[in-house]
Amino acid sequence: MTDDIAGVPAPTAPLLPDGIVVVVKEECETCRMVVPVLGQVAAGVETHVYVQDDPDFPGDPAAIPDTDLAVSWFHEIETVPTVIRVEGGVEVARTVGWSRAEWESVTGLTGLGPDLPVMRPGCGSMSVDPDLVDELRVRFGRSTLSSRRIDVASAEDEFEMMFARGWTDGLPVVPPTEARVMAILEGTSRAPSDIVATVPPDLDDVTVEKVAIAAVMAGCKAEYMPWVLTAVEAACNGEFNMHGILATTMPVGPVIVCSGPGTRAIGMNSGGNALGQGNRANLTIGRALQLVVRNFGGGRPGEVDRATHGSPAKISFCFAEADDTSPYGRLAAEHGIADGVDALTVFAGEGPHCMVDQISRSPESLARSFAHKLQAVNHHKLVMAFDAIVVMGPEHARVFAEAGWDREQIVAGISEHLNTPGSALVRGAGGIEEGLPLAFADAESLPKFRPGGLMLTYAGGGAGLFSQIIGGWANGDIGSRPVTRAIGY
C-alpha cells in the first residue's frame, strides 16, 4: 500500500452546538435559494450555519467553514441543505432540502420563505461525493486495514517503483492506496481480517484485505470482489493443486468460467470476444487471482513457476458463460450448482484452440468434427490423462439445439468418436515414439477423456461457425481437478 497514515490519531466527531444547525454548499441551487430563510431563522433562534465549499457563503448569517467535511462526514450529511435541531448536544430533529412545513417544524418558527415554492429537493452533500468519499473514509479514521504501508518519495514514480519491486505481471498495476483498498472492500460483506485461503507455493494465509489489495492492483471494481474471493478459494486448495500448476513446465494456469445472473450484473462478457480483450470484469478478475498467487503466494516465473513457454492466459483467463441463452445449461450445473445461483469453475487449462467447421449442418457430422479436434489435445496418442473444455459458439450450438440434442447427448455424441484401439496409441505406432506403454497395445478401445473429463460451456458472438477448445493439465490425483464454487458475497 502506497500511502502511510500509520501513527496519525483518528479524528473524533465534532460536536454540534445547541440550537439550529444548517449545512449548506454554495454550488447548490436550493442552498442559494434559501439564503433569505437562513436570515429569518437566525433572527428567531440560535443558528449555526456550516458551509462545505465557499467560506464566504451565505454571508449573512456568517457561516462556519466545513471545508474539511468533518462535520458533514461524522454527522452523516447526505443532502444539502440539511437542517438539524440540537438540544443538550443531542440531535432531536432533522430535515433535508427545502420544505416550508418541515423547516417550520424543526425550527419552531412560522412564516418562513413566503415567496419561495412550497418545496424543492436539495443537492448531494460533498461528503458523499464519489470522487471524495474514499479519501474521506481514510482521513476520518474509519480504516480497519492492517497491511504494511510503503512510503513513496515525492520524486519517485509509483508505477516504476512497483515494477522494480517485482509486484507486477509485466503490465502496469494500479497503486493500492488505502482509500482504494477500503473502497473495494465495500464490495463484500466479509471482514478484512477473514482468512480466504492458504496460497501456494509459500503457503501464506491470505486475508480478504490482501485479496482486496491484489484486486485493486489488477484494476477491479468493488462489485467484482465476491468473484475474486471465490476464485482464490477455489484455486488455492489441494483439489485444484495450484502449486503443481505453477511448478509444471506445461503452459497452464487457472481458467475461470463464471455463470449466473451476477455475471450480467457486473458486466462480464459472454458474447463476442468473451475470451479476448476489452472487458474489464473478465480481465481483472482473472488477473487479480494471478496477482494473489504471485505477490502473496510467491508464484513467480523463473522461480516456482517453471513453464517452458507459458501462455498469455497466465496473465488472466476468465470469462462468463451465456447461461441465460444457453440451449443446454451451464458448466456449474454439471458440478451440482442450482440454477440461478452465481458460480464459477476453475480449470487448469492452456490457451484456447479454435475449432472450425463451417459446413456441418447435422449434429452427427458436427460431433465428428469436434472429436477430430479434441483428439489432438496435448497429443492424439495420449489419452485419459488430460481433461478439456469445449467453449461452443452459438452457431455450432444451434446445430445441436435444432436437432434436439441436450448437454448429455452432445458430450456422448462427441465422445462416441473419441475411442481409439490401443495398438494405434502405443509408443512407436504410426512411426511416432510418443504414446502409451506397450501394455495397452491389446486394448480394443480407449477413450480420449476420463468420465467427466470433457466439459461443455456456451459463449461467444452470434456470428461465426467457430468454437474453442481449452486443453487441460494432468487430471485427477496426479494433477488437478476442476473446482466449482457458488459465489460467496
N, C-alpha and C positions, 0 to 999 in steps of 0.2 A: 504494500500500500504506500502511496507516494506523498501523502500529507501527514504531518505529525502534530497532533494536538495533545499528545500524552503529557500529563502533569498539569494541564490547564484546568482549574476547577470549573465544574459545571455551573453555569449561571442559575440563579434562583429566580422564581417567578416574581415579577414586580407586583406589589400590592396596589389595588385600585383604591383611590381615595373615596370617602363617603360623598354621596350626592349623585348627580347625573354625570355619567361618563359617556362621551361620544367619540367614536373612532371614525375618521374620515380620510380621504385622499383627494388631492386637488384634481387629478385627472378623471375623477368620477363625475359624470354629469349630474347625477342625483345629489351628490355631496355639494356641488356648486349651487344647485337649485335650493337647498335647504339652509344656505348661509343666513338668510333673514330669520329663519326659525331658530337657529342657534342663538342669535341675539335675544329673541323672545324668551327662550329657555333660561339663558344666563341671567336675564333680568328678574326672573321669578324664583330661581332655585340655584343652589350652589352647583356649578357646572364645570367640568374638566374636559376639554377637547384635546384629543390626541390625533396627530396627523402623520400619515405614513410616508409622504413624499416631500412636498414643498413646505418647509418650516414656517413660511410667511402666510400660509393658508390656514384658516379663512380670514385672518387679520383681526376681526372683531367678532367674537372674543378671541383673544390670543390663544394659540394652541401650544401644546407640549409636544416636542418632536418625538415621534416613534419611528425614526428613520432606520434604526437597527431592528425594528419589528419585534422587539422583545415583548412589549405589552400585547401586541396582536397575536404573537405565537402562543404565549403562555395562557392567554385568556380566550383562545380558540375563536378568533375573529375570522369568519369565513366570508362575510359580506360587509361592504361599507355603503352607506353609514350604518353603524351599529350603535344603539342607544341602550345603556345599562343603568339600572338604579342599584346603588350600593349602600347598604346600611350596616354599620358596625363592621366594615371590612368584608362583608358578605354580599354577593350578588343576589338580588331578590327578584329582579325582572329584567327582561331583555326584549328588544325588537330590532329587526333589520330592515333596510330600505326605508322608504318613506310611506307611512300610512298615518294620516292625521289621527285617527282613532287610537292606534297603537301608541303613537308618540304621546298623546294626551294621557293615556292610561299609565304609561311608565313614568312620565314626569309629574303627573298630578296637576297639570295645567290645562286650561281650555283656551279655545280660540287660536290655536296655533296655525300658522300658514294659511290664512283665509283666502289668499289669492292663488294658492297652489292647487294642483289637482288633488283629488282625494287620496290617491296613492300612486306610487311609482316604484318599480323594483330598483335595488341597488346594484353595485358592481362587485366583482370578485376582489377579495382582500389580497393585498400584496403578499401576505403571509402564507397564502395557499397557491401562489403563482407557480406553475410547474417549473419555470426557469429558476426559481429561488428556493423552493421548498426543500430540496435535497441539502443544500448548503445550510439552511436554517436548522434542519434536523441535527446536523453535526455541531453547529455553533452553539446551540442551546442545550447541549449535554444529554441528548437522548440516545447517544451511541451505546450499544452493548457489545461492540466489537472488541476482540482480544488479540487480533493479529499484530505482529510486529510492524511498526511504522518505519518507513525508509525515507530519510531526508534526501531531497533532490536539490542540489545547489541551483541558485537562480540562473547561472550561466550554463547549466547542464541541460542538454536535450533529453527529455524524459523518454522519448521513443528510442533514441540511440542507447540510453542507459539500459533499457530493458533488453535490447539486442545484446549488449555487451555482457549482461549478467546471465544470458542463456535462457531467458524466460519465454522466448517466442518460438513459434514453429517455423520460422523463416519469413513470416509475414508480420507486419506491424500489429501490435496489440494495443488495446485501449488501456490507459493508465488506471489502475484500480484505486481511485481515491476513496476516502472514507465515505464521502457523500454518494458516490456511485454505488458502492457496495451496499450501503444502507438502503438506497433506493431499490436495488434489485432484490433485496431481501423482502420487500413488500409483496413480492410475487408468490410467497409461500407462507403457510401458517406455522411452519416448523421453526423452532428456536435456533438461533445462530450457533449455539453450542452443541446441538444434537450431532451425534456421530452418524455419518451417512454410510461409510464403508471403510474397510481397510484396503488401501490401494497398493497394489504391487507395482514394481518389484520390491520397493523398500518396506512395504507393509506398514505404512503410516496410517493411523486413524485420521480420517478427513472429516471435518465438520461441515455443517451447512454453510457456515461463514466462509470456509476455504473454497467450497464449490462455488459460492457466490463470487468470490474473487476471480476464479477462473472464468466464470460466465461473463463478468464484466470485461475481462481481457479479450474474450472471444467476440464480444460485440452483442451479447444477448440483451433482450428486453426483460423486464421483470416478469412478464407473463410466461416467459419460457422456463422459468426456474423449476416448476414441478417436473417438466420433461427432462431437464438436465439432471436433477437429483435422481430421478428414476433410472436414467441411463447409467449413472455412476453406480447405483445399487445393482443393476442388472449385470454390469460388466465386471465388477470387482468382487468376484466370488469364485470358489473352486470349480463350480459347474461350467462357467464361461472360460475360466483359465486365462485371464488377461496376461499373467506372467508368461505363459507358454506362447501366447500370440505375439508378445514382444520379442521373445528370445528366438523364435523360429526365423530361419533365413527366407521363408516364403513371404510374398508381398501382401500379407493380410493384416486387417485391422477391424475394429468394431464397426459393423454396418448396423445402423439404427433404422428400423422400419416402424413408423408411427401410424396410428389409426384412431378413429373416434371423432366425435363432434368437436373435441378440444383442438384438434389439428386445424380445423377450419376457423375456430375462434381466434387462434393466434396467428393465422395467416400462412400456415405451411402450404407448400406447393405439392400437389399430387398430379398435376397435369403436365402440359408441355414443359420440357426441360427439368422435370422433377429431380433427376439425378445430376443436374448440372448447376451452373451458377445462377445468380440473380435473385435468390430468395433468402432473406435474412434469417428467418427461423430455421429453415433446413440446414443452412451452412453453419450458423453459430451454435446451434445445439450440439451438432456433431463435433465442432471444433472445441467447445467447452469440455466435453468428455476427454478429448485428446490432451488438452492443456492440464486437466486434473492429473491424468496419468503421467504427463511429462514433468510438471512442476512440483507436484506433491508426492507422486509415487516414484519419481526418478527414472521413468521410462524414456530415455533419450537415445536417438540414433547414434550409433558408434559406441554406445555403452551396452546396456542390456538389450536395446533394440538392435537386432543383428540382421535385419532384412537385406538380402543380396541386392535387390533392386528397389524395393519399396513400391509405393504407388501414390499418385495424387490423392487417392481415397484415404490415405493415412493422415491427411490434414483434417478432413471431415467427410463423412459418408452418412448422410441422414436424409430420409425423405418420407413423405406421407403417402399412404395408400388412398385411393379414391373409393373408400369403403361405402360412401353414400350413394355411389352409382355402380358399384361393382356387381356384375351378374352372378358372382359366386362367392360373396362374402369377403372376409379378410383373413390375414395370416394369424392374428391374435386368437381368432375363434378356434383354429386348429390346436391351440395350446391352452384352451379352457377359459378364455375371457368372454364374458357375456356380451351380447350386442349392446351398443350404446355406451359401453364403458371405455374411457380413454385408456390406451395401452401402447406399449412398444415392445419390440423384439430386438435383441442384439444378436448379431450373427457374425462369426469370424469369417470375413469374406475378402475377396480380391476386388479389383476394379471391374466394372461391368463389361460384358462382351455382347455385341449386337447380334441378334438373330434375325435374319432377313428371309421372309417368304412372302412375295407379293402376288403369288399366283394361286395358291391353295384356297379353295372355297368350300371344301368339305372338312369336317373335323378329323376324319381318318388321315387325310393327306397332311393336314397341318400338324397332327400329333406326331407323324413320322418325321416331319421336318424338325420339330423340337427335339425329338430323340436323337437325330443325327447330330445336331448342335451340341446336345448335352453329353454325348459320348466323348467329346473332346475335352471335357472339363479336366484340367490338370494333365491328363494323358488318357487316351482312349483305352489303354491296356491296364489302367489302374482303376479298380472297381471297389465299391463298398467302403472305401477309406475316406471319401470326401462328400460332403453334402453340397447342395446347390439351391439357390432361389431363382425362380423364374419371375421376372417383373414383366407381366404380359401387358402389352399395349391394347388400347380399346378396339382397334380394328381386328387384331387377332382374336381378342376375347369375343368379339361379335360373331365370328365364325362358329365358335363353340356354343355360344348362347342361342343362336338361331337354330342350332341342331338339338337344343335341349340338354346339352351336357352340363352337369354341375361340377363342383370342385373335385369330388371324388372320381367322377368319370374322366375328367381331363387328366388328372395325375395318373390314373390307371391306364388310360389310353396312350399316354406318352410312355409310361413305364413298360408297357407291353413290348415296345420296340427297343428296350434298353437291356435286353438279355443276350448274352454272348457265350458261346461254348468256351470252356476253359482252355481248350487247345489253341484258340486264337489269342489268348490273353497272356500265356506264359512267356517267360523270358526266351528270346530267340525267335518266337513266332513272328512271321511276316518280315524276317530279317532285322528285327528290332530287339536289341538286347534288353531294353527296359521291359518290365512286365511282372506278372505274378510268379511265385515259386513254381517249379515243375510239378509239385504235388497237386496242383489244381488242373493239370492237363486233362484228366479224365472227367472233370465236371461237365455234365451235359449242358448246363446253362447257369450263368452267373449274372446277377443284376448289377447295373451300374451303381445304384444307390441302395443303402440300407433302408429298411422300413421307416418312413417318416423323413428320410433324408432329402427328398425332393419336395421343396416348398413352393407355394404359389402365391404371388401378390398381384395387385392390379393398380397400375399407374401409367401416366404418360399422356401425351397430346392426342387429340381426336383424329388427327390425320397422320398416316404413315403406317404401313404394314410391317412394323418392327416390334420386337420385344428385346428384353435384356436378360442376360444370364449372369448371375453372380456366383462364381465358384467359391467353395469353402476351403477351409484348412482341415487338417486331420480331425476326424469326428470321434465322439464317444469318450471313453475313459482315457484314451491316449492323446486326446486333443481337446476339442471344445464342443460344448453343446449349446444350441440356441437357447437363450433365456428370455422369457416373456414376463412382463410385469404390468399390472394396472398402474396408471399414473397416480402417485400419491401427492395430494395438494397440501 
